[in-house]
Amino acid sequence: MEEAVRWNIKVSKETDLSLRTFLGAQGMKKGDLSKFIEEAVRQFVFHRTVQDIKTRNADANPAELEKIIDNAVREVRAERRAKSKMARKA
């Protein structure tokens, strides 16, 4: 795991109780609060990023977007194959 950074956050008592009740019902322990918050933040950032991209590309030509995506996927796969071959040779 990466180096952890300490956050000091403030939430309402209602939110605290709701979250701790939820975590307890899931069998999670006190230390799992940080993991839950980190996962929730990652999901929020991901979904917000997706929404921003969808908004930015709302007027874009679907065929052109498909072509861009296909090219990007091809490039990434080619890079991974090349890295995999190099790793096997080493």
C-alpha positions in Angstrom: 0.0 0.0 0.0 1.1 3.5 -0.7 2.2 5.8 2.1 -1.0 6.8 4.0 -2.0 10.4 4.6 -4.0 11.3 7.7 -7.3 13.2 7.1 -9.2 15.0 9.8 -12.8 15.2 8.7 -16.0 16.3 10.3 -19.4 14.7 9.6 -22.7 14.9 11.4 -23.5 12.5 14.2 -26.3 11.1 12.1 -23.9 10.3 9.2 -21.4 8.8 11.7 -24.0 6.5 13.3 -25.4 5.5 9.9 -22.0 4.6 8.5 -20.8 2.7 11.6 -24.1 0.8 11.7 -23.7 -0.1 8.0 -20.1 -1.2 8.5 -21.0 -3.2 11.5 -23.8 -5.0 9.6 -21.3 -5.8 6.9 -19.0 -7.4 9.5 -16.5 -4.7 9.1 -14.4 -3.4 12.1 -13.4 0.0 13.3 -10.2 0.0 11.1 -12.3 -0.6 8.0 -13.6 2.9 8.1 -10.6 4.3 6.3 -10.8 1.5 3.7 -14.5 2.3 3.2 -13.9 6.1 2.8 -11.0 5.5 0.4 -13.1 3.2 -1.8 -16.0 5.6 -1.7 -13.8 8.6 -2.7 -12.3 6.6 -5.6 -15.7 5.6 -6.9 -17.0 9.1 -6.6 -14.0 10.5 -8.5 -14.3 7.8 -11.2 -18.1 8.4 -11.7 -17.6 12.2 -11.8 -14.8 11.8 -14.3 -17.0 9.6 -16.5 -19.9 12.1 -16.3 -17.5 14.9 -17.3 -16.3 13.0 -20.3 -19.8 12.1 -21.3 -20.8 15.7 -21.1 -17.8 16.9 -23.0 -18.4 14.3 -25.8 -22.2 14.7 -26.0 -22.0 16.4 -29.3 -19.2 14.3 -30.7 -19.7 12.0 -33.7 -20.2 8.4 -32.3 -18.3 6.8 -35.2 -15.3 9.1 -34.6 -15.3 8.3 -30.9 -15.5 4.6 -31.6 -12.5 4.9 -33.9 -10.5 6.9 -31.2 -11.3 4.3 -28.6 -10.4 1.3 -30.8 -7.1 2.9 -31.7 -6.3 3.6 -28.0 -7.2 0.0 -27.0 -5.0 -1.4 -29.8 -2.0 0.7 -28.7 -2.4 -0.3 -25.1 -2.7 -4.0 -26.0 0.4 -3.8 -28.2 2.4 -2.2 -25.4 1.3 -4.9 -23.0 2.2 -7.6 -25.4 5.6 -6.1 -25.9 6.2 -5.8 -22.2 5.0 -9.3 -21.6 7.5 -10.6 -24.3 10.3 -8.7 -22.7 9.5 -10.0 -19.2 9.5 -13.6 -20.5 12.9 -13.1 -22.1 14.4 -11.7 -18.9 
